[in-house]
Amino acid sequence: MTGSARRLGTFSYLPSLTDEQIAAQTGSILKRGLIPTIEHTPDPRPRNTYWGLWKLPLFDARAPEAVLAEVEDCARANPDAYVRLSGYDPKRGGQVASFVVRRPA
């Protein structure tokens, strides 16, 4: 996580996550059987609840490296955007994990 100190969720109140910590959180999402989804927006204000979806949800993702490669692709394609990784629970029918993984420079 780089850039602005804007507070965007629980992890933003901690020191910036390292790449290894982001990979560990991504692994946790996958181990829990959640479906990773990558979203982005240049405007992360609280009332902006609709972030753009980066491709389709990663239904077939099995390894954190595959998810993180998509995060990096999204960040490169949207350099002025915040990038968020979410985990959706198909049993509950909703998002159960979400955190910002990249911030604009």
C-alpha positions, 0 to 999 in steps of 0.5 A, spaced: 500 500 500 503 506 497 501 513 497 496 517 501 494 516 508 486 517 507 483 512 511 479 506 507 477 501 512 480 497 518 487 495 515 488 503 513 489 504 521 495 500 521 501 501 518 501 499 511 501 492 509 507 489 506 507 485 499 508 479 504 502 481 508 498 482 502 499 475 500 498 472 506 491 476 507 489 474 499 491 466 501 486 467 507 481 469 502 482 463 498 483 458 504 476 460 506 473 459 500 471 466 498 471 468 491 476 474 490 474 480 486 478 486 484 475 493 484 478 500 482 476 507 483 479 514 483 474 517 488 474 513 494 469 517 498 465 514 503 458 515 499 462 512 493 460 505 494 460 503 487 467 501 485 469 499 478 470 491 477 476 489 474 475 483 469 470 478 472 471 475 479 476 470 480 472 464 480 478 459 478 483 462 483 487 457 487 494 461 489 495 468 491 500 469 486 495 469 481 490 474 484 496 479 486 498 479 478 491 481 477 491 486 482 498 489 479 495 489 472 489 493 475 494 498 478 498 499 472 491 500 467 489 505 472 495 509 475 490 514 478 485 509 482 485 506 489 485 498 488 481 494 493 481 486 493 474 483 496 472 476 498 465 474 496 462 468 500 457 464 495 454 461 501 452 467 504 451 471 498 455 477 500 462 480 501 465 478 507 472 481 506 475 487 503 481 492 503 485 497 499 491 494 496 494 499 492 493 507 492 495 512 487 502 515 487 
